[in-house]
Amino acid sequence: MRGLFRIRFRTFILIAMLVASMTLVACAGADGPAGSNGAPGKDGAAGPAGPAGPAGADGEDGKDGTNGSDGKDGADGDDGANGTDGKDGADGKDGADGKDGADGKDGADGKDGTTDVGGISVIGGQVEALETVDENGGSTWSAEVTIIGGGFDKGSVNIDSSASGVSGSATANSDGAFSITFTMKVTPEDLDVPITVTASAGSKLASTGFVVVNNEDNWVRAE
């Protein structure tokens, strides 16, 4: 009952306030004219300074200045230390062969030999190795050695040498001269080697030498 009474009491109060408000409005007069504007108020005091703003961006680089004048030449520096010696240069090429000298004068004639000394020589002083090919195509090499002599007694003269095939006997004529040819078998060891020949008859003795040379580059095919 008390709760219900309180609700009704509140409702009664609200209705009374509403009626009073309506009555106040009905009794109010018309609005008067608007008043003139008052004078502007004075400026208020300045507020505190705000915080500092962020730093501005860097400006663009300025243009390059003109080049300065060249400075004066510096004083001469001290002399540097001596460098190491350079290497020896390569040997120069051999020069061209000189011209042959003039022939010398003929020597004086030799003294006459004793009657006990004969003389011999091999024609040409050298002989050539010659090739012979048999019917089977095999090659052999030989040399024809012709010996002449003089100053010997008439009759037989013994011939000997350090080469195989150049030995035997010759017959001197009434003037004590002779000529004989031997066929020498040639081997590679015989080429360009001095070969001695001797001739003897009684008390007469003579000697000489000769060389066998190659007449073809391929002669060594002989076996």
JOMO-V413335 format. One record per run of one state. SS is the DSSP state (2 for helix, 1 for strand, 0 for the rest). FROM is the first residue (numbers start at 0). LEN is the number of residues. If there is no record, write none. Layout:
SS/FROM/LEN
SS/FROM/LEN
//
This chain:
0/0/1
2/1/26
0/27/89
1/116/1
0/117/1
1/118/4
0/122/3
1/125/8
0/133/5
1/138/12
0/150/4
1/154/7
0/161/6
1/167/5
0/172/5
1/177/8
0/185/2
2/187/3
1/190/1
0/191/3
1/194/7
0/201/2
1/203/11
0/214/4
2/218/3
0/221/2
//
